[in-house]
Amino acid sequence: MSEINLGPIISRIKSLERQLELSVRSLGGQIEQVDGEVRDVKAVQVQTKNRLDLLYDRFLEFVGRTERIAAAQRAEVRIVQINDEIEHKYGHHKVVRRSATGILQAFDTGLVQEETVRQVSEELMIQTPRYWLAPALVGLAAWAGDDEALCARAVEEAFRRSTSKTSLFFALILRRQGRQEASVRWLRHYLEGQDPRVLGREFQVVLECVSQGAFGAAGRQLLGETLEEWRRRLLDDDAVRTAQVGRWRQEIDSLRAPSAEDDFPRLADVCPQWPVLDDLLARARAHEALLERFRTLMESELLPATNLEDTVDDILDGLVRNSDEEELPLQRKLLLNEAIVRHDGDEEAARQEADMRSEALDETRNYLSVQSVAALDPAAVGASPAAQRMAVASCQEWFAQAHAGFSRDYRAAMPPKIEISLRNTYGVSHGTQRFKLTTWTKPLTDDLPDLEASLTRHWSGYVDLYVKSLAYDYTSSLALLGATVAGILMIFLGVHVGFALLAAIAVGGIWGIVLYNRADAARTAQEKARELLSRHMSEALTRLRGAHAELTDWQQRYWAADFVEAEARAFIASLNTATHAPSPFEGRVAGTRGNDHE
């Protein structure tokens, strides 16, 4: 048997070995390139998702803003339409209202003939067949012209249309003319016909008279006794009393400050209890707003008119310019749409404001509600500062109860724990291995060094596990290599020992190079992952420190705001003994304008 020439075979094997090594290296490079491209794609994907989320949020914000703008524009159109409808249906009422004070002043000056006044009043009567003020003006003109029969018929017609308003009107007219005894008789007639549970909207005029002393000493005594009796009767009704406390509570709630999220962005980002904390601070800050609003009202100087006639004229204006009952549905629509415009199209906020203010447009209210409305929404009922001040003092009991409940409720809402919760939002991965990090939650009120140590331990444990998972697993590869080499030896040892050994060495060498490259790539990935996660952990620690500092700032602001509660409580309690300087008209008898006497 001739000797086998192994030279060419060995050369061929070496050539194949070199080619295989080059192929393996090329393949390793391609794998690394693909891996890098995959990471780039994932990074682009994350960036794209973030941009899409931002775009979606901005789109929703744009849609909401567009809807609000459209709602505000629709409200502006409706305001024009409603005003046109009011003018069309009830514009003639305005003419009568404007004429009432003008007729009175015409009598004062004597510059207009009685016949002219009578003619004007009769024309107004024809133009406004259902309005109570028109026949009242006819009666006033007939009274000035000593036409007793016409005056009686006109007053009877005005009574038929509105007994309450007519009684008040003539009570004020007689007081204006210095006929105090007759004025008080009309006032008593008005009060005897009233039910304190269902007072008409004109009753605000009575409060004006009380605050201004418009009916003199006798009228003041009659009003004081009557109103005190009404108050006692209504306070026996728990439902009525509770309703007033609720109305004042609504007002105090409306004084809460805006959200402070912009002042505490880190705390808002990581604290699960932030919505509660934000609400607590907003409510605590309401005390300062409450003091500023009501202390300014109660302590400001009131300058009364120098003439009784001017005061009574102002009160008469308040009586006659009030919208009649049939106008109220349109006035409510107008109120809502004006609120929508003020709130820039935010219909929900506008509806809340309109609901709170709509009580002023109720056709009837109980006496306690009249006081609350005059105190809290004076513009809606035409209450003067003097009347508003008196009403606030009269509502002291409900004011105090509402304020105590408000303070008690927000203090009770203080969360037992204020925590920090940091989630895994980093999206770190390599191949099929993803960095897993459970949410870390701790009381944010703990000492900062302890929190930092806990967060560092939390991160370090998961970072070590993730980095370890990226290490190359030699076990399966070495087992496969051993099996392959054993197989080569078993197959070729029977043919040629040298060839078998060379083949085994070649395959083992090539395989070793592959394993080395893979292990080296794994070590590089580990180093990169540890470096990246170390930066993320530093970011988490920065967020922790920022939130901890902001919590300290929040606590200081909350305690400072809550400290004002005692001052607000003392101020409200002082309303119970608040005194009001008597009006210069409380004992007056009217004379000629500018020359009145006591």
Secondary structure, DSSP 4 states (H G I P E B T S, - for coil): -PPP--HHHHHHHHHHHHHHHHHHHHHHHHHHHHHHHHHHHHHHHHHHHHHHHHHHHHHHHHHHHHHHHHHHHHHHHHHHHHHHHHHHHHHHHHHHHHHHHHHHHHHHHT-S-HHHHHHHHHHHHHH-TT-THHHHHHHHHHHHTT-HHHHHHHHHHHHHH-HHHHHHHHHHHHHHTT-HHHHHHHHHHHHHT--TTSEEGGGHHHHHHHHHTTTHHHHHHHHHHHHHHHHHHHHT-HHHHHHHHHHHHHHHHTTPPPP-GGG-HHHHHH-TTHHHHHHHHHHHTHHHHHHHHHHHHHHSPP---SSHHHHHHHHHHHHHHSPPGGGHHHHHHHHHHHHHHHTTT-HHHHHHHHHHHGGGG-SEE-HHHHHHHHHH-HHHHT--HHHHHHHHHHTHHHHHHHHHHHHHHHHHTS-S--EEEE------EETTEE---PPEEEETTS-HHHHHHHHHHHHHHHHHHHHHHTS--HHHHHHHHHHHHHHHHHHHTTT-HHHHHHHHHHHHHHHHHHHHHHHHHHHHHHHHHHHHHHHHHHHHHHHHHHHHHHHHHHHHHHHHHHHHHHHHHHHHHHGGG---PPPTTTT-B--STT--B-
